[in-house]
Amino acid sequence: MEPKDRIYVAIDTNDVKKALDLVEKLSGKVGGFKLGLEFFTSVLIQLWLDASLQYHFDRLMSTVRANLFWDGKFHDIPNTVGGAAKGLEPLAPRFFNVHASAGTQAIKEAVRNKGGSKVLAVTLLTSFDEKLSYDWFFHQVPRDIVPHWASLAVDAGVDGLVCSPADLEHINRNEKLVHVRKMTPGIRPLWSVKGDQARIMTPKQALEAGATWMVIGRPITECSDGPEKAVERILEEIS
């Protein structure tokens, strides 16, 4: 892969026109785009209220379809997860994801109904630091939780993992997981602000640690010099 193909831009907005503008500006300059909970929840309601937005939505989905990471983070009983995965089949995004904590059977249902898509298992959200993990997961910290969940998800048949770049070191200690592909959010270029992510790395650090793809949002989409310039700066930083 070329360096640009490793970048997935997080389009975390509730504005379909803004999303379309970003995608049109960056199409061909990055590997793909992540659309998730905020976007799809908001746009579903907006389309119901304003039918004129349908044109923009259709154009957006036609543009991103082959390189879409559908960040729905499915987490429910197995039957519901399987049904949700099946519902994505007509769109056939490149990736969609399911929480590893949903359990083996739910993951297997996502895999069984994935169609032409790849299933990624979300290990531990990047907003969890050591203290929060310790408080919520029975005194376990990310280095304990993430490799365990990652191993179970791979055994259940996922095509890859979603994990903090800071967890790559712990995952790759397991020989079974070294060659599994990893999508890493929590990426912050040297020149950007940390935001609400707790376990982060720069793009270069993440790639050196073993990331396959990187999800980068606000440093690109909110760059004062424009998203294209932000991508150029990230590629320069990587090289």
N, C-alpha and C positions, 0 to 999 in steps of 0.2 A: 504494500500500500504506500502511496505517496503520503507525506505528512498531512496534507489537507484532508485526505480521506479518513483520517483518524478523529476529526473534529465533528461532533454532533452539536448543533446549536439548540439550546433550550429556548423555545418560543413560549415563555411563561407570561402570557398576556391574556386578557379577556376581550381583546379587540381584534375581530377577524380581519379588518382592513389593515391594521398594523402588522398582524401576522403575515398577511399576503405580501405586504411591502418588504418585510425583512427577508422572506423566502425568495422573492424575485431578485432582490439585491445580492443575495448570497448563493443562489443556485449555481452549482458548478465550482464554487470557491471553497466549499466544505463537503464533508462526506455525507451529511444528512441533517435531519432536523428532529428534535424531540418535542412532541405535543402531549400535554398531560392533563392532569385533573382540573386545574384552573381554567385552561382553555376550553376543554370539551364541555364542562359543566356550564360555563358562562355562555358559550356559543349555542348550545342546545336551546337554552331559554331565549336568547336573542333571536334565533331563527323563528321561534314560535311567535315572538312579538313583532318581528319585522321581516317579512318575507323578502324584502329587497336585498337582504344580506346573502341570500342563497347563491347568487351569482359569484360573489367574492369567495364564499366557502367552497363552492364547486371548483373554482379556479385554483384555490389554495391546495385542496386535496389532490387534484390532478397533477399539480406541480411536485408535491412532496411524496406522492404515493410510493414510488420505488425505493425511496431513501428515508422512510418514516420510521421513527422509533415511537411507537404508541405507548406512552408512559402511564398506563392505567393502574399499575400496581395492584393487580387482582389479589384480593384477600378475603376469602369467603369459604363456605362449605364446598366440597369437591364438585357437586352437581352444578352449582352456580358458577364456579370458576370455569368449568368445562363449557357451559352455555355461553359465557361471555367470550371465551376464546373462539368458539364456533361462530359467534356473531361477527367477529372481525374478518372472517374468511373472504367475503366479497371484496374487501379493501386490500387484504393481503399486505399489511405493512411489513417492512423488512424485519423489525423486531417488535415484540410486546413483552411485558414483564408480569411476574407474579411474585408475591412475597414468599420467601423461603419459609417464613414462620407460619404460612398457611397450612403447611404439613405435606407429607409425602403424597397422599391421595389427591389433594387439590393440584399439586404440581403435575402429577401424572395425567390428570384430566386436561390441564392446559396443554401439555405436550401432545396428548392424543388428539386434540382438536385444533392444533396449530395451523393446519393447512400448509401453505407455502411460506409461512413466517418462521422466524427463529424465536425461541422462548428464552428469556433471560430471568434468572432468579435474583431478586433483591435480597441482599444479606442484611445489613444493618444500615439504617438511614444515616446520612452524613451529619445530621443535626445531633446525634448521640455522641457526647464526649464520654470520657471514662467514668465520671461521677454519675451522669444520668444513666449509663448502662449498668453501673453497679447498683443503683437504687431500683431500677426497673426489672432487671434480669437476674434476680436472686444472687447478687454479689458477684456477677460475672462481668468482665470488661470486654471490649471489642476483640482483643487478641484471642479470647476464649470462644466467644459467640460466633464470630464470622467464619473461621475455618470449619467449625462444626456444621453450621447451617449450609455452607458452601458444599461440603462433602455430601451431605444428605440430598441437596438439590441436584447435584451432578448424578448421583446414584438414581435419582428419579427421572433423569433423562433430559435435563435442560441443555440448551445449546451454548449457554454462557452465563456469566454472573454480572450483577451490578454491585459494586462495592466502592467504598472510599479508597482513594489511592493510598492512604495511610495504612490500609489493611492488606495491601498486596503482599507485603513482606510476610505476614502471618499466613496468608493463603498459600503462598508459593513454597512454604516449608513442607507442605504435603505434596509428595511426588505425583499423586493422582491429579492434582489441581494445577500444576505448573503450566501445562499446555492448554488449559481451558481458557477460552477467550473472555476478556473482562472489559466491561463498560464502566468507566469511572466518572461519577459526578464529583463535586467538591474540588473543581479545578479553578485555580486563581492565578492568572499571570502575575509576574513580578510587580507590574505597575497598577494592579487593581486592588480594591478593598476586599476584606475577608467576607463581610456580610454575615449571614446567619449559619454558615457552614462551620462545623467544629473541627473536622479532620480533613485538612486540605493539603494540596501540593500544587506546585507550578506545573505547567504542561510538560516541560522537559523532565522534571523529577518523576512525574507519573509514567511517562514512556520508559524511562530508565528503570523504573521499578517493576515494569511488566504490564502496563495497561495496553489494551488493544485499541480501544476507542475512548475518547474523552468527551464528556458532556460539559459544555461551557455556555452559560447563559448571560447574565447581566454584564460581565466584562465586554461582551460583544454587542448585545442588543441595546445597552444603555451607554455605549461609548460616545463621548461628546464629539469625536471626530468622525463618527459614522461606523456602522458595523463592518464595512469592507476594510477600513483602515485598521480596526481592531484585529481582524483575522490576519492581515498582513503582519502586524506587530507580533502576534502569537507565533506565526510561522517563522519569523526572524528569531524569536526567542528560542524556539525549538532547535533551529539550525545552529 
